[in-house]
């Protein structure tokens, strides 16, 4: 019985080691790719913030109650 347990353990461990190595290598590649994407998207984030600000201004103009925007501009 112990021989079978040792045999099964040997087979499992011999298959687990290469799978573990492949998993670690692939995980490293994924982390490097994600890091490159984050570095490349930093300028895009600033641009997106400016666009969102402009969109908020346009929404305020479109959804403005009649005359309110004119009164705000005149008050300036």
C-alpha positions as CSV (number, residue, x, y, z in Angstrom):
1,X,0.0,0.0,0.0
2,X,2.8,2.4,0.8
3,X,4.4,1.7,-2.5
4,X,1.3,2.8,-4.3
5,X,1.1,6.0,-2.3
6,X,4.7,6.8,-3.0
7,X,4.2,6.0,-6.7
8,X,1.1,8.3,-6.9
9,X,3.0,11.0,-5.0
10,X,5.9,10.7,-7.4
11,X,3.7,11.0,-10.5
12,X,1.8,14.0,-9.1
13,X,4.9,15.8,-8.0
14,X,6.7,15.2,-11.3
15,X,3.8,16.7,-13.1
16,X,3.2,19.6,-10.7
17,X,6.7,21.0,-10.8
18,X,6.7,21.8,-14.6
19,X,3.2,23.1,-14.3
20,X,4.2,25.3,-11.4
21,X,7.1,26.7,-13.4
22,X,5.0,27.4,-16.4
23,X,2.4,29.1,-14.2
24,X,5.0,31.4,-12.6
25,X,6.5,32.4,-15.9
26,X,3.1,33.2,-17.4
27,X,2.1,35.2,-14.3
28,X,5.3,37.2,-14.6
29,X,4.6,37.9,-18.3
30,X,1.1,39.0,-17.4
31,X,2.3,41.4,-14.7
32,X,4.8,42.9,-17.0
33,X,2.2,43.4,-19.7
34,X,-0.2,45.0,-17.2
35,X,2.5,47.4,-16.0
36,X,3.3,48.5,-19.5
37,X,-0.4,49.2,-20.2
38,X,-0.6,51.3,-17.0
39,X,2.5,53.3,-17.9
40,X,1.2,53.8,-21.5
41,X,-2.3,54.9,-20.3
42,X,-1.2,57.6,-17.9
43,X,-1.3,60.4,-20.5
44,X,-4.7,59.1,-21.7
45,X,-6.1,59.4,-18.2
46,X,-5.3,63.1,-18.1
47,X,-6.8,63.6,-21.5
48,X,-9.9,61.7,-20.4
49,X,-10.3,64.0,-17.3
50,X,-10.2,67.1,-19.6
51,X,-12.8,65.5,-21.9
52,X,-15.1,64.7,-18.9
53,X,-14.8,68.3,-17.7
54,X,-15.8,69.6,-21.1
55,X,-18.7,67.1,-21.3
56,X,-19.9,68.3,-17.9
57,X,-19.9,71.8,-19.2
58,X,-21.9,70.8,-22.3
59,X,-24.4,68.9,-20.2
60,X,-24.9,72.0,-18.0
61,X,-25.6,74.1,-21.1
62,X,-28.0,71.6,-22.7
63,X,-29.9,70.9,-19.5
64,X,-30.0,74.6,-18.5
65,X,-33.3,76.1,-17.6
66,X,-34.3,78.8,-20.0
67,X,-32.5,82.0,-19.3
68,X,-30.5,80.7,-16.3
69,X,-27.3,80.5,-18.3
70,X,-27.8,84.0,-19.7
71,X,-28.4,85.4,-16.2
72,X,-25.2,83.7,-14.9
73,X,-23.2,85.1,-17.8
74,X,-24.6,88.5,-17.3
75,X,-23.8,88.3,-13.6
76,X,-20.1,87.8,-14.4
